[in-house]
Amino acid sequence: MSIEVDIYEKIRYLHEHEGKSQRAIAHILHISRNTVQKYYEGSQVPWERHGVSGRQRYVVTDEVLEFIKSCLANDEAENIKKQKHTAKRIYDRLVDEKNFKGGETTVREIVAKLKDKQAKVFIPLSYDPGEAIQIDWGEATVYLKGKKMKVNLFCMRECYSADMYCKAFYRPNEESFLEGQISGFDYFEGVPKRMIFDNAKVAVKEGFGVHAKAQDRYKALAAHYAFQCDFCNIAEGHEKGLVEGLVGWVRRNVLVPIPRVESIDDLNAELLRRGLKYREHKIAGRAQTVGEMALTTKVRMTPLPRYRFDSSKSIIARVSEFSTVRFDYNYYSVPFTYVNKEVSIKGYGNEVVMIYRNTEIARYSRCYERGQTLYRLEHYIDLIEKRPRSVFNAKPVKSNISAELLEIGRKLSGPREMVKLLRLCIDYGEPRVIAAVSRLKSPSLSVDQIQAYLLPDTPSPEKIYPPIEIKVSKPLFNKYDALISREAMV
């Protein structure tokens, strides 16, 4: 029991100066003997608390506790070291998914107890507006079209406002490195005086730190956008601690649970959305939000040049007799009308673009495997229509349609009908064509029947009755009467 100082004073006085026993003091002061025993010898004082009362400071339901445990168990099952739930992320999910009404501190205490780990410590840094941007690479795991794979995160952070930009690439090569910075400059709407990076080969030709020599293309990028390359010392990650923290923050707060996307563009759209949302955030100890500080930074940055730097790896290639061009150990198809012509190929971080006389003729998601050939059915369909007997063995057909659609084509009356079916796939998409086939009830199958189900149902126009008034003159019956009377007289 905790007591007031005046009671403590009386206990000590009666014991030390009057020699009263514990029983007598308890009787005189009308308090329990346990309380007297606690403060009798002066070994404890009432103004300092020792231990806790044993009462729960909060109420956590079994459902909430199981959810927290399931998050941590899922992290263990995925076994991705740098992409796990934090207490903050678990709290956010509890609020969104379980309508949790408790505090974030409550969740932090439970997670800390379950993890039993020391919290990370960061050193605060200070920069002037527009002085520097830190950049770094990181890895993350995603499900792309149902396939679990690693992607590379290119992260940028403006040092004054802590405004962030992040973009995912298949590979951390030179094209991606340059493209990431150019996209980031567009996002920040300006260029800083310094770009702080480590000594990765995509940026450094030789040396390290202040002695590093930039790669030729990175040097050209720096010259065009008028910034200074500032390279860190080896194994000194704290020199770009802001972006080091950003890489982990993105993995933990944006990519948990592990996202499932259909394309890397979908992933980048989500990263961009979260980056813009982060501008509403107010960092502890700062008077303005990240977005408000970013506006201050924008006016201090170097304006973007009119010419956009070309970050691609560009080559000239001749289109083969199979209507393909080779780029980076792989082949990509183009429309067959360009056979034997020279086209420009531009390889970006995530895409490959084919250009003929300043006109884009094809665009692909970049393939980083070796020995692959990527075909587009629309590049060959006109040629296949002229040579329909090749349709069932044509690689552009087999690599672009499912086995189910190929089996449907074999049930048609012949190759020409199959070509017509492929044309429907190009015009309407394979899923709609297969859905139309499933609606047919007749045992016989024809392209005309399939197409009938693909055409939109147009309702018959409503009959319109215009308010037209037609004037009709009254009949003159007296003339008929005169004729009848004459006939009677005859």
C-alpha angles and dihedrals in degrees: 000000000000116000138191121264094248091057090048089051092054093048092053093043095050091048100044102034106026099030094227119171123241091254092052094047091050090051094047096047096035094233132123123277089235090061092048090048090052095055100023097098096035092244090130133035126209096229093065119068120218117202124328133294094245093242118129113252091206142014117241117183122223089248092057093046092049091050091053091048091048091054091053092043090051089053090054092049093050090045094202105149100201099038108062138127117276123202088254092053092048090050092050091050092048090054093046100038105026101028089237113191099188128100130270090240089061091057092044091055092050094047092046090051092049094045096034091202135139114252119246119258124215131195113230117234132200129212137167119249111280093004100119148351122207119214132191144160126239138172129235137175122235139163107245112190088341094307118117109230144149123252130188120241117212106202130190128183128186105225101218101045098023087228109164140211127186133179130179123227134180092230134016093231129140094269091054092044093054095040091051092056094046091051089047092053088053089050094050090040092226147041126255126226092247136030112204116206140147127252100276116154092242087069107021124062096185140341127029141247114357089352095055120121115212123233113260096251093045089050089052091049091050091049093049095047093036100233132135120242109231113187124196126233118259115281092001101121092158088073086075098026095143094064092038087061091045093058090055093043092055092049094049101038105030103027099044117121089037105260122241111210137166096223141008087248089063089052092050091049089057092046089052092048092052091047091055091046090052088065087073090060121103115211115224112264095022125105097212135052121252090256093052091050089047089059089055090050094048094064090051095051127094110263118249115262118245094242115069111223113244105234096179130113100238131198139162116236136176118234111244127228087263089059094249135123127206123234128165097346094313138088127231127190126234129185109296091237088077095060112140092011126117116245133182117243120201117192115200127179096274104008143051118210127194117206131187118189093339092311121113109232102172141007129192140179101254116257116216097186120095130246095016127141119205117200131190115208093213089061091063107027095096090050092047090052088059092047104032095164089073094058100098094047101037113120093216087058098045094046095050106042132057126250088248093060091044089054090050089052092054089058091060123094096263150318094298090058089049090054090052088051090053090051089055089052091054092047100041107015128253097266092058092047092052090046090053091051091052089058093057114103099181116100089223117075130206137164091239090059091049092048091051089063091047095055113090116253107251113201116231111258116259117251112255121207109196117208096249118164115206115196114222120190117229115255117252102231095175090073091054090049091053091052092049092050092051092052090050092053092051 
